[in-house]
Amino acid sequence: MNQVSRWWITGAIIAFCLTFGILLEMHPTDGAPPSLPLRKGHVENGTESAPRASGEQAVRDELEAAGIADVPENVIETLSTLEKLDDYPIYTMRYVGPYVHASDLASVTDTEREDAFLGSGWACSLFAALGNAEQPLLGRNFDWHHSPILVLFLEPDVGYRSIMSIDIAYLVGEETIDRLDTAPAEDLLPLLDAPFLTFDGMNEKGVAIGMASVDYECGYPTHPENREVGDLRLMREVLESSATVEEAIAFLEGINPVSQGGPNTHYLIADRTSAAALIEYHEGEMHVLRSTAEEPWQLGTNFPVVLTEGTPAGRCWRYDRIARALQESVGDLAPADAMSLLQAVSTDMTQWSIVYDLADLTMNLVVDRQYGDIHTFSLPKTINQH
């Protein structure tokens, strides 16, 4: 995908957000979660991330010098946590709620953009391996054009904390991506839109979700009593609101997904209780394909399983390879085995591979198919059950 295409998507996201009031956050829980320390590491859990070198005061001064005044303190704090881990690039950032859209702080110049996002370019793979109740996993490959990644730690004002991956090429220009850690604070403002562009993630309750495109117009629900939520944004809302797969399903039943400019998608959700479900849409209805005690796994690639009448084999070599591995292991994979399976079904377009450990609350990340180089990030376990 070229840069023009990604900026078209950015425009679509901003228009959607303004139309449907994206700043109205939601999902009260029985109490806001405790503060989330940002963790980073390489293979092991690591230490707290240092703030961006410029610091909060420098970020504030740079924004004011650019004519952007009265910026909320949580925005200053958020932008000051940006850190670059390597030259792929991989960035991390801790987003402190409430969410603020970049267009509320600075004018956004719209230009003519083309939509090259649709089509069959995505080749993502998703699976949940739940055969070991002590270590349930969700694995995913994100296959696309070069996709610099932001590992985003979300600390919402209301809802569960989470960690997620974002393709930041949809947010910032190509000339800026490689130098965000040293760029002026004004150039970082588009990163505030990251929570509305989730690609996959896991929350502090051990619920994980990922998406894959389906190359047909599946027909999202349009129930008049349901509010509309972007089909990428909804993954973040699932993570904020849901402590189990069943709660996530209930949440999804109460919304109408709407396209944020890309192909229609299906979703794989798993939790630490060893439950998983593939969520698909067809002709305005939501379909739920659950894991079972006899088959403690679930998976999806880029075709709608619901249309296969129970015989998905032979539709996609990646699907078949994953299904065979899950069947042979009875869904019991160690994190290293799960990453090896992702490597086995990777393609020339695989940008990142992630294994979420839903018990340990760790995210194991490989970029650019460098499977000998694993970055591991951790969410602290929940202190209070709520």
C-alpha positions in Angstrom: 0.0 0.0 0.0 1.4 3.4 -0.9 1.4 6.4 1.5 -1.4 8.1 -0.4 -3.7 5.1 0.3 -2.9 5.2 4.0 -3.7 8.9 4.3 -7.1 8.2 2.6 -7.8 5.8 5.4 -6.8 8.4 8.0 -9.2 10.8 6.4 -12.0 8.2 6.6 -11.2 7.5 10.2 -11.3 11.1 11.1 -14.6 11.7 9.3 -16.1 8.6 11.0 -15.0 9.8 14.4 -16.4 13.3 13.9 -19.7 11.9 12.6 -20.4 9.4 15.3 -18.9 11.2 18.3 -15.9 9.1 18.8 -14.9 11.0 21.9 -17.8 9.7 23.9 -16.1 7.0 25.8 -18.1 4.2 27.5 -18.2 1.0 29.4 -18.3 1.6 33.1 -16.9 -1.2 35.2 -17.1 -1.8 38.9 -14.2 0.6 39.4 -11.4 2.0 37.2 -8.3 -0.2 37.0 -5.2 0.9 38.9 -2.5 2.9 37.0 -0.6 0.9 34.4 3.2 1.1 34.3 4.6 0.8 30.8 6.8 -2.3 30.5 9.1 -3.2 27.8 11.7 -5.9 27.3 13.5 -8.2 25.0 12.7 -11.9 25.6 12.2 -11.1 29.3 9.9 -8.8 31.2 12.1 -5.7 31.3 11.8 -2.5 33.3 9.6 0.6 33.1 10.1 2.6 30.1 11.8 6.0 30.5 9.8 9.1 29.3 10.6 10.6 25.9 13.9 12.4 26.1 12.3 15.8 25.7 10.1 15.3 28.8 6.6 16.6 29.5 7.6 20.2 29.9 9.5 20.2 26.6 6.5 18.6 24.8 4.3 21.3 26.3 6.7 24.1 25.2 7.0 22.7 21.7 3.2 22.5 21.2 2.7 26.1 22.6 5.5 27.3 20.2 3.6 25.7 17.4 0.4 27.7 18.4 -1.3 24.7 20.1 -2.2 25.8 23.6 -4.4 24.5 26.4 -3.5 20.9 25.6 -4.9 18.5 28.2 -2.3 17.2 30.7 -3.0 13.6 29.7 -2.0 14.4 26.1 1.2 15.9 27.3 1.9 12.8 29.5 1.0 10.4 26.6 3.2 12.0 24.0 6.2 12.2 26.4 6.2 8.4 26.8 7.0 7.7 23.1 10.1 5.5 22.7 11.8 3.9 19.7 13.0 0.3 20.2 14.6 -0.4 16.9 14.9 0.7 13.3 12.1 -1.4 11.8 10.8 0.8 13.4 9.1 -0.4 16.6 7.8 2.3 18.9 6.1 2.1 22.3 3.8 4.6 23.9 1.6 4.7 27.0 -1.8 6.4 26.3 -3.3 7.9 29.4 -7.1 8.5 29.0 -9.4 10.1 28.3 -8.8 9.8 24.6 -8.4 13.0 22.6 -8.6 13.1 18.8 -5.8 14.8 17.0 -8.2 16.9 14.9 -9.4 18.5 18.2 -6.0 20.0 18.8 -4.8 21.0 15.3 -6.3 21.5 12.0 -6.2 18.6 9.6 -5.6 19.4 5.9 -7.6 17.1 3.7 -6.4 16.2 0.3 -7.7 14.0 -2.5 -7.0 10.4 -1.6 -7.5 7.2 -3.4 -8.8 4.0 -1.9 -6.4 1.2 -2.6 -7.1 -0.5 0.7 -9.8 -2.8 -0.5 -9.0 -6.1 -2.1 -7.2 -9.3 -1.2 -3.8 -7.9 -0.2 -4.2 -8.8 3.4 -3.2 -12.4 4.2 -3.5 -12.5 8.0 -3.5 -15.7 10.1 -5.2 -16.1 13.5 -5.4 -19.0 16.0 -6.2 -19.6 19.6 -4.5 -22.6 21.3 -6.3 -23.5 24.5 -5.3 -27.1 25.2 -3.2 -26.1 28.2 -5.4 -24.3 30.6 -2.3 -23.0 32.4 -1.1 -21.2 29.2 -3.9 -20.3 26.7 -2.5 -18.4 23.7 -3.7 -16.3 20.8 -1.4 -16.0 17.8 -1.6 -13.8 14.8 0.3 -12.8 11.7 -0.3 -9.4 10.2 0.4 -9.6 6.5 0.5 -6.3 4.5 2.9 -3.8 3.1 5.7 -2.5 5.3 4.0 -1.6 8.5 6.0 0.3 11.2 4.4 -0.7 14.5 3.4 1.1 17.6 3.1 -1.1 20.7 0.5 0.9 22.5 -0.3 0.6 26.3 -3.8 1.9 27.0 -4.7 3.3 30.4 -8.3 4.4 29.9 -10.1 6.6 32.3 -12.9 4.0 32.3 -12.3 0.3 31.4 -9.7 -2.3 31.5 -6.0 -1.6 30.6 -4.6 -3.2 27.5 -1.7 -3.6 25.1 -2.2 -3.5 21.4 -0.5 -3.1 18.0 -1.0 -0.3 15.6 0.3 0.2 12.1 1.4 3.8 12.4 1.8 4.3 8.7 -1.9 5.1 8.7 -1.2 7.9 11.2 2.0 9.7 10.3 3.8 10.6 7.0 6.5 8.4 5.6 9.0 11.3 6.0 8.3 11.3 9.8 8.0 7.6 10.7 11.7 6.8 11.2 12.3 9.8 13.5 9.3 10.1 15.7 11.4 9.8 18.8 13.2 13.0 17.9 10.5 14.8 16.0 8.9 18.0 17.2 5.9 17.4 19.5 3.5 18.8 16.9 4.4 15.9 14.6 3.4 13.4 17.3 -0.2 14.6 17.5 -1.5 12.1 14.9 -0.5 9.3 17.3 -3.4 10.4 19.5 -5.6 8.7 16.9 -4.0 5.3 17.6 -6.7 4.0 20.0 -9.2 4.2 17.1 -7.1 2.0 14.8 -6.6 -1.2 16.7 -5.1 -4.2 14.8 -5.0 -6.7 17.7 -4.6 -6.5 21.5 -4.9 -8.1 24.9 -6.3 -6.7 28.2 -5.4 -7.1 31.8 -8.1 -9.7 32.2 -6.5 -12.0 29.7 -8.9 -11.4 26.8 -7.2 -11.0 23.4 -8.6 -10.2 20.0 -7.3 -10.0 16.5 -8.8 -9.4 13.0 -8.3 -10.7 9.5 -9.9 -9.4 6.3 -12.5 -11.3 4.4 -12.6 -10.6 0.7 -16.3 -10.1 0.3 -18.9 -7.6 1.4 -20.2 -9.7 4.4 -22.9 -7.3 5.5 -22.5 -5.9 9.0 -25.6 -5.7 11.2 -27.7 -2.6 11.0 -30.0 -3.0 14.0 -31.7 0.3 14.6 -31.3 0.1 18.4 -27.5 -0.4 18.2 -24.9 2.3 18.0 -22.3 2.2 15.2 -18.7 1.5 16.0 -15.8 1.4 13.5 -14.7 -2.2 12.7 -11.1 -1.5 13.9 -12.1 0.7 16.9 -14.5 -2.0 18.2 -11.5 -4.2 19.1 -10.3 -1.6 21.6 -13.8 -1.3 23.0 -14.0 -5.1 23.4 -10.8 -5.0 25.4 -11.9 -2.1 27.6 -15.3 -3.7 28.4 -14.8 -7.5 28.4 -13.3 -9.9 31.0 -14.3 -13.0 29.1 -15.1 -14.1 25.6 -18.8 -14.3 26.5 -18.8 -10.7 27.7 -17.1 -9.7 24.4 -19.8 -11.5 22.4 -22.5 -9.7 24.4 -20.8 -6.4 23.7 -20.6 -7.1 20.0 -24.2 -8.1 19.9 -25.1 -4.6 21.1 -23.3 -2.6 18.3 -23.3 -2.3 14.5 -19.8 -2.5 13.1 -19.2 0.0 10.3 -16.2 0.0 7.9 -13.4 2.4 8.6 -12.3 2.4 5.0 -10.9 -1.1 4.6 -12.2 -4.6 3.7 -14.7 -6.3 5.9 -13.2 -8.3 8.7 -13.8 -11.2 11.0 -12.4 -11.5 14.6 -10.9 -14.1 16.8 -11.3 -13.6 20.5 -9.8 -15.8 23.3 -9.6 -15.5 27.1 -7.6 -17.0 30.0 -10.5 -19.4 30.9 -9.6 -21.3 27.7 -12.6 -20.1 25.6 -12.3 -18.8 22.1 -14.7 -17.7 19.4 -14.5 -16.7 15.7 -16.9 -13.8 15.1 -18.1 -13.5 11.5 -20.8 -11.4 9.7 -23.1 -12.5 6.9 -26.1 -10.8 5.4 -26.6 -8.5 8.4 -26.2 -11.1 11.1 -23.4 -12.0 13.5 -22.2 -15.6 13.6 -20.2 -17.1 16.5 -18.1 -20.2 16.0 -16.9 -21.3 19.5 -14.1 -23.6 20.6 -15.2 -26.7 22.5 -13.9 -29.0 25.2 -13.2 -31.6 22.6 -11.6 -29.1 20.3 -9.9 -26.4 22.5 -8.8 -24.2 19.7 -10.2 -21.8 17.0 -8.7 -20.2 14.0 -9.3 -18.0 10.9 -7.5 -16.7 7.9 -9.0 -14.6 5.0 -12.2 -16.4 4.1 -15.6 -16.6 5.8 -15.8 -19.9 7.6 -19.5 -19.5 8.1 -20.0 -19.9 4.4 -18.2 -23.2 4.2 -21.0 -25.3 5.7 -18.7 -26.9 8.2 -16.0 -27.9 5.7 -13.3 -25.1 5.7 -10.5 -27.4 4.7 -8.9 -26.8 1.3 -9.9 -23.1 1.2 -6.5 -21.7 2.3 -3.2 -23.4 2.8 -2.4 -21.3 5.9 -5.7 -22.3 7.5 -5.1 -26.0 6.7 -1.5 -25.9 8.2 -2.7 -24.2 11.4 -5.7 -26.6 11.7 -3.5 -29.6 11.4 -1.0 -28.3 14.0 -3.8 -27.6 16.5 -5.4 -31.0 15.9 -2.2 -32.9 16.3 -1.3 -31.0 19.5 -4.9 -31.0 20.8 -4.6 -27.2 21.1 -1.6 -27.5 23.5 1.2 -25.2 22.3 4.0 -23.6 24.2 4.6 -19.9 23.2 7.7 -21.0 21.3 5.7 -23.6 19.4 3.0 -21.0 18.6 5.6 -18.6 17.2 7.1 -21.4 15.1 3.6 -22.1 13.7 3.3 -18.4 12.8 6.6 -18.6 11.1 5.4 -21.7 9.1 2.4 -19.8 7.8 4.2 -16.5 7.2 4.5 -15.0 3.7 6.7 -12.4 2.1 4.1 -9.9 3.3 4.2 -10.8 7.0 4.9 -7.6 8.8 4.6 -8.8 12.4 3.9 -12.0 14.3 2.5 -11.9 17.8 1.8 -14.5 20.5 -0.3 -13.3 23.4 0.0 -15.4 26.5 -3.4 -14.9 28.2 -2.2 -16.2 31.6 1.1 -14.4 31.9 -0.3 -11.3 30.1 2.7 -11.1 27.8 3.0 -10.1 24.2 5.7 -11.7 22.2 6.5 -9.8 19.0 8.5 -10.5 15.9 8.8 -8.0 13.1 9.9 -8.5 9.5 10.0 -12.3 10.0 13.1 -12.1 12.2 12.0 -15.0 14.3 15.3 -15.2 16.2 14.7 -11.7 17.6 11.6 -11.7 19.9 10.5 -8.5 21.8 8.4 -9.3 24.9 6.1 -6.8 26.6 4.1 -7.4 29.8 0.9 -6.1 31.3 0.9 -6.3 35.1 -1.7 -8.7 36.4 -4.8 -7.2 37.9 -4.5 -6.3 41.5 -8.2 -6.0 42.3 -10.9 -8.1 40.7 -13.6 -5.8 39.4 
